[in-house]
Amino acid sequence: MKTFLASLIIIAAIHLGSCTDKTPAPGPAPDPQDSTPVMKTNTELLCIKWIVDEAYVDGSTPDNSSKGLKIEFFSTNDYRLTQKNGSTFDGTWFFDSNETVIEVDKQGQFPQTWNIQTLDENKLDVKFVSPFTQQNAQWIMIPQ
């Protein structure tokens, strides 16, 4: 019996000792010469801190009351707007199915539909109807 038990222990030890790591080998390292840019999603582009650099009402009239507003979008579909005096307003946002429109506070007191003119790493340009003045507005924002 002792011999049988000892044989089982030896066989198990040999079997366990011969197991190899089943983790697949890592893929090839990225080519440092590859200059193909990594494309960011619209959510990744949007979800940073922005500051209103230019603001217009009805196409060409400067809107100095909006210039300097700060807005930060979060991937959780929340945002925080910071006014020039430091007070903040939190709300929600989401893209339409084509990611060409941002619905802001769709279920809130002041729902807005922002039509995206430009969204890239350097600029967020949106046009919308102000829920406060009912005028056409345009905000051109840059990263803060």
FENTAZI-V925572 format. One record per residue. RES is the residue in one small letter. PHI is phi in whole degrees, -180 to 180 (NA if undefined). NEAR is the number of other ideal C-beta (glycine too) atoms within 8 Angstrom. D_LAST is the distance of its C-alpha to the last C-alpha in Angstrom with 1 decimal. Layout:
# FENTAZI-V925572
res->RES phi->PHI near->NEAR d_last->D_LAST
res->RES phi->PHI near->NEAR d_last->D_LAST
This chain:
# FENTAZI-V925572
res->m phi->NA near->4 d_last->77.3
res->k phi->-61 near->5 d_last->75.7
res->t phi->-66 near->6 d_last->75.7
res->f phi->-63 near->7 d_last->74.1
res->l phi->-65 near->8 d_last->71.3
res->a phi->-65 near->8 d_last->70.8
res->s phi->-64 near->8 d_last->70.6
res->l phi->-63 near->8 d_last->67.9
res->i phi->-65 near->8 d_last->65.8
res->i phi->-66 near->8 d_last->66.2
res->i phi->-63 near->8 d_last->65.3
res->a phi->-64 near->8 d_last->62.2
res->a phi->-65 near->8 d_last->61.1
res->i phi->-65 near->8 d_last->61.6
res->h phi->-63 near->8 d_last->59.7
res->l phi->-68 near->7 d_last->56.8
res->g phi->-70 near->6 d_last->56.7
res->s phi->-92 near->6 d_last->56.6
res->c phi->-66 near->5 d_last->53.5
res->t phi->-108 near->4 d_last->50.7
res->d phi->-68 near->3 d_last->47.1
res->k phi->-89 near->4 d_last->46.3
res->t phi->-67 near->4 d_last->42.6
res->p phi->-65 near->4 d_last->42.0
res->a phi->-65 near->4 d_last->41.2
res->p phi->-63 near->3 d_last->37.5
res->g phi->-68 near->3 d_last->36.8
res->p phi->-64 near->3 d_last->36.5
res->a phi->-67 near->3 d_last->33.7
res->p phi->-59 near->5 d_last->30.9
res->d phi->-75 near->5 d_last->32.0
res->p phi->-64 near->4 d_last->30.0
res->q phi->-85 near->4 d_last->31.1
res->d phi->-74 near->6 d_last->29.7
res->s phi->-102 near->4 d_last->26.8
res->t phi->-65 near->4 d_last->26.4
res->p phi->-69 near->4 d_last->22.7
res->v phi->-85 near->4 d_last->22.0
res->m phi->-79 near->4 d_last->21.0
res->k phi->-90 near->7 d_last->18.4
res->t phi->-75 near->6 d_last->19.3
res->n phi->-63 near->9 d_last->17.6
res->t phi->-64 near->8 d_last->16.9
res->e phi->-64 near->7 d_last->15.2
res->l phi->-67 near->12 d_last->13.1
res->l phi->-74 near->10 d_last->12.3
res->c phi->-82 near->8 d_last->11.8
res->i phi->-143 near->9 d_last->8.2
res->k phi->-88 near->8 d_last->5.5
res->w phi->-120 near->13 d_last->5.1
res->i phi->-130 near->12 d_last->5.6
res->v phi->-72 near->14 d_last->9.2
res->d phi->-93 near->7 d_last->9.8
res->e phi->-137 near->9 d_last->13.4
res->a phi->-143 near->15 d_last->15.8
res->y phi->-135 near->11 d_last->19.5
res->v phi->-118 near->12 d_last->22.6
res->d phi->53 near->7 d_last->25.5
res->g phi->92 near->7 d_last->24.1
res->s phi->-140 near->4 d_last->23.9
res->t phi->-78 near->7 d_last->23.8
res->p phi->-58 near->8 d_last->20.6
res->d phi->-116 near->10 d_last->19.3
res->n phi->-69 near->6 d_last->17.9
res->s phi->-71 near->5 d_last->18.0
res->s phi->-94 near->10 d_last->15.2
res->k phi->-61 near->11 d_last->12.9
res->g phi->96 near->7 d_last->10.2
res->l phi->-63 near->13 d_last->10.6
res->k phi->-118 near->11 d_last->8.0
res->i phi->-139 near->13 d_last->9.2
res->e phi->-122 near->10 d_last->9.3
res->f phi->-97 near->11 d_last->12.1
res->f phi->-117 near->9 d_last->14.5
res->s phi->-67 near->6 d_last->17.3
res->t phi->-83 near->4 d_last->19.8
res->n phi->69 near->7 d_last->19.3
res->d phi->-113 near->10 d_last->17.9
res->y phi->-146 near->12 d_last->14.7
res->r phi->-132 near->10 d_last->13.6
res->l phi->-100 near->11 d_last->12.8
res->t phi->-113 near->10 d_last->12.1
res->q phi->-80 near->9 d_last->13.9
res->k phi->-61 near->5 d_last->13.8
res->n phi->-84 near->4 d_last->16.7
res->g phi->95 near->6 d_last->15.1
res->s phi->-71 near->6 d_last->17.3
res->t phi->-123 near->8 d_last->16.2
res->f phi->-135 near->7 d_last->17.6
res->d phi->-105 near->7 d_last->18.0
res->g phi->-154 near->10 d_last->19.4
res->t phi->-123 near->11 d_last->20.1
res->w phi->-149 near->11 d_last->19.4
res->f phi->-161 near->8 d_last->21.1
res->f phi->-81 near->10 d_last->21.7
res->d phi->-75 near->9 d_last->25.1
res->s phi->-65 near->4 d_last->27.4
res->n phi->-96 near->6 d_last->26.2
res->e phi->57 near->8 d_last->22.4
res->t phi->-110 near->6 d_last->22.3
res->v phi->-135 near->11 d_last->21.9
res->i phi->-109 near->12 d_last->19.7
res->e phi->-89 near->12 d_last->22.0
res->v phi->-109 near->13 d_last->20.2
res->d phi->50 near->11 d_last->22.5
res->k phi->-53 near->8 d_last->25.5
res->q phi->-101 near->5 d_last->27.8
res->g phi->-91 near->8 d_last->26.2
res->q phi->-72 near->4 d_last->27.2
res->f phi->-126 near->7 d_last->24.9
res->p phi->-65 near->11 d_last->24.7
res->q phi->-139 near->11 d_last->22.7
res->t phi->-119 near->10 d_last->22.8
res->w phi->-97 near->11 d_last->19.8
res->n phi->-88 near->9 d_last->21.1
res->i phi->-77 near->12 d_last->18.7
res->q phi->-92 near->7 d_last->19.1
res->t phi->-146 near->7 d_last->16.6
res->l phi->-142 near->9 d_last->14.7
res->d phi->-147 near->6 d_last->13.8
res->e phi->-67 near->5 d_last->11.3
res->n phi->-112 near->5 d_last->9.9
res->k phi->-158 near->9 d_last->10.5
res->l phi->-124 near->13 d_last->11.6
res->d phi->-118 near->12 d_last->14.4
res->v phi->-130 near->12 d_last->16.6
res->k phi->-121 near->9 d_last->19.8
res->f phi->-160 near->13 d_last->21.5
res->v phi->-97 near->9 d_last->24.1
res->s phi->-65 near->11 d_last->23.0
res->p phi->-73 near->7 d_last->25.0
res->f phi->-93 near->5 d_last->25.2
res->t phi->-109 near->6 d_last->26.5
res->q phi->64 near->6 d_last->27.7
res->q phi->-99 near->8 d_last->26.3
res->n phi->-70 near->10 d_last->24.5
res->a phi->-130 near->14 d_last->20.8
res->q phi->-140 near->13 d_last->18.1
res->w phi->-118 near->13 d_last->14.4
res->i phi->-112 near->11 d_last->12.4
res->m phi->-114 near->12 d_last->8.8
res->i phi->-125 near->10 d_last->6.3
res->p phi->-60 near->8 d_last->3.8
res->q phi->-87 near->7 d_last->0.0
